[in-house]
Amino acid sequence: MIGFLFRRLLAAIPTVLLVSVAVFLLIRMIPGDPAMVMLGEGANDAALSAFRSELGLDKPLPVQFIVWAEHVVRGDLGRSILLGQPVSMLVLDRLQLSAMIILLAVAVASVLAVAAGLLAAWRQNTLTDVGIVALATVGLSLPSFWIGLLLLFVFGIKLNWLPVVGYVSFSEDPAQAWRFLVLPVLTLVVVEVGVLTRMARASAVEVLRLEYITHARAKGLPERTVLFKHALPNAFAPTLTMIGIVIGALLGGIAVVETVFTLPGLGRLLVEAIYGRDYPVIQGCLLVIALAYVVVNLVVDLLYPIFDPRIGLE
């Protein structure tokens, strides 16, 4: 286990390095001058030059990258141009809310998807199977912002069950904070449960055709035992990979949901930083998202052998 973890961490280093270079270069390709954004169009050339020099934007790109990388290695992601606060503090503060929303949504979606996929595979080619596949297809076809707006209209405006926009932190009022998270989590569940259901169904159909399932049924084992004890663990293993991909995709795409529900998460921080040409914050957010994606994939690799013993850690 330790050897495998060490090798995976070593293998992740080139990925993180490539992502860092890509993030740095892509940020520099965004049109607009951050000095002009901060000082306004009325600023004179001397003030603009001094501001660019302060940010290091007047140096060649390789020099800027080396300086930035040195600071990142020391845990210093720079200071926000717009807010004046350390980027690491901003990112960590906003990441907590985004991570909570994503993990809750993925947990609920995974439970629903595995149950629905297993049921669809068990009832393959029946009306139940067709209905589950149709619902899954509709769910994954709908854009997240449209689902979010629909839920806001129904549960927030028409029924007045849940708050429409805004956010109250858990430190202020835990009960009220949960109410603000219901609709964002439900939006992501609707978006992702379709993808996971189709994956779980495909895996379960394949597993239910294997000889050991036929043998278990021939021994007279109850169908519930065959499904949950023998079929489910092996069918869940491929779905686990998809869950890891979904978490990574949500990390990069949660900005839409946070913008719709005006939540102060990492995605919304990234959007605001892009509008303000806040280079340090943009770089910090993207780098943290990329690192989180690497960590999620590493965790999935470590969990995979638990559900499928045929796959070792060697």
Secondary structure, 3 states (H helix, E strand, C coil): CHHHHHHHHHHHHHHHHHHHHHHHHHHHCCCCCHHHHHHCCCCCHHHHHHHHHHHCCCCCHHHHHHHHHHHHHCCCCCECCCCCCEHHHHHHHHHHHHHHHHHHHHHHHHHHHHHHHHHHHHCCCCHHHHHHHHHHHHHHHCCHHHHHHHHHHHHHHHCCCCCCCCCCCCCCCHHHHHHHHHHHHHHHHHHHHHHHHHHHHHHHHHHHCCHHHHHHHHCCCCHHHHHHHHHHHHHHHHHHHHHHHHHHHHHHHHHHHHHHCCCCCHHHHHHHHHHCCCHHHHHHHHHHHHHHHHHHHHHHHHHHHHHCCCCCCC
